């Protein structure tokens, strides 16, 4: 393509041709305009209605219903369940129970001491103190037993996820064919919201711990596989060539060179796997996982914000502690002073064991009931006060319920009605145009096929309803995120003030975000959008700040030497040069918003989120799986539309 274009220009081609070659985006827009002028009248004459035509819909309700009935009828008799899946289920139950009993046997003092000792040896004394305080706070809030239940499930799920992710990552890192085969699978799993994982495992394993653990493994293993493969494939070529020149076998090269060089990526994968496992373990409470997530879910069902917050705080503390400890361990990797501490590991272990034994001898295994601080009642009193004074009727500005109602009336309803008013083929054309302008024709084809699959599944209208919520949430997220990121990039003080807030928000599981929005905004689509905005905002702010700070200082110095003001430097230098980072922020914002908008079905978000929740609650495989498939297609389309590709420039096309 590049050779043909160059030949046309070199041959003194016509002015318009040369202009199009030099301006590929303008050329794409011109082609799209011509195609629209030809296709729109033809398609409009055939399908003038905005709704997806029934002739192009495939009803999966019957086959999926029969599959669901077959699984339910044969779950207790078929050899597949008796001699394979049954053993898997029993192994999961026994593993989780064993870990839970060990935690209970260690007692609250022993568990706290062991956690602090591990944090001290891997991350330092400061994080060891923070870890101990976090575990003690779980006990003070009266959540020690639920915390141990969640921790037991987490330990088993993370171990299985890490082993599975390492095996897949090794295979993908050492084989191009396996890497190409796994990439679309991992891409799909990345855009599939957590809720969509639950229904298939519930159908096979029923309600309970096995389904929760396996759903968590499926959700948490992909980052480990991705980052392991990335580390192995990115190993320094010079080092690998030197090892090969010494006559090392393939196994020796793997053990002595590739894996050590990839330790940073593997530890980052461990960090991401732990965080995603915690998030999924909390969400899996809706299928009987128990623990902290179950307390939050039950409290949300009864709109008991105080009880939800009492269980939500330990979740956040666990997330922050696990994130900090694993992150610090990765940063200290390779430090000689840190690596020469084998003896100190023994001392830390002996101290922790001594504390656990002392607690057991003193009969202090359970957290003392007299040490519990009950926050549910004062929190609910505060919520009642907010409802009376802030929820509605605030002079001039209105209350939070008024804001939610206005946002629904002025933004969500018009956006949804506008999308539903558009003919289905117009939506496909818009998706194709956006994807092709940003990426390549392959990107556009993938986006169009994913969008068309939504209509074929028969969930066109609820999908557009979900899309309207995603677009509204993304717009708010980008406005707030870009403004905050620019402020943080231009001021060290602002960045320091924002850092702890963003750290906490970024490590909180998705489920926890529903607690404050229900308290402030009640039930409906606006609270679901608000939760999605808060969840996606930290990533957008961080990526924007990092992108603006990474701009070449020489370019900024040149702009200053020409007399450019701060605003001119931002508009004419920093923002254009940070365009890839800003587009990445848009892409990540879209993916994260979609994940929480779906969970918003629990608080009245409706659309596809409601279908997934309904299918999960009723065991309706057809409704839940079709909605989950539509979510995957919607996420794939949004990912392709918002993620530009440089494949064209790399190939020179």
Secondary structure, DSSP 8 states (H G I E B T S, - for coil): -HHHHHHHHHTT--HHHHHHHH-HHHHHHHHHHHHHHHHHHHHHHH--SSS--GGG----HHHHHHHHHHHHHHTTTSHHIIIIIHHHHHHHHHHHHHHHHHHHHHHHHHHHHHHHHHHHHHH-HHHHHHHHHHHHHHHHTT-HHHHHHHHHHHHHHHHHHHHHHHHHHHHHHH-HHHHHHHHHHHHHHHHS-GGGGHHHHHHHH-SSHHHHHHHHHHHHHHHHHHHHHHHHHTS-HHHHHHHHHTT--HHHHIIIIIHHHTHHHHHHHHHHHHHHHHHHHHHGGGGT--HHHHHHHHHHHTT-HHHHHHHHHHHHHHHHHHHHHHHHHHHTTT-HHHHT-HHHHHHHHHHHHHHHHHHHHTT--S--GGG----HHHHHHHHHHHHHHTSS--TTT--HHHHHHHHIIIIIHHHHHHHHHS-HHHHHHHHHHHHHHHS-HHHHHHHHHHHHHHHHTT-HHHHHHHHHHHHHHHHHHHHHHHHHHHHHHH-HHHHHHHHHHHHHHHHS-GGGHHHHHHHHH-SSHHHHHHHHHHHHHHHHHHHHHHHHHTS-HHHHHHHHHTT--HHHHIIIIIHHHTHHHHHHHHHHHHHHHHHHHHHGGGGT--HHHHHHHHHHHHT-HHHHHHHHHHHHHHHHHHHHHH----HHHHHT-
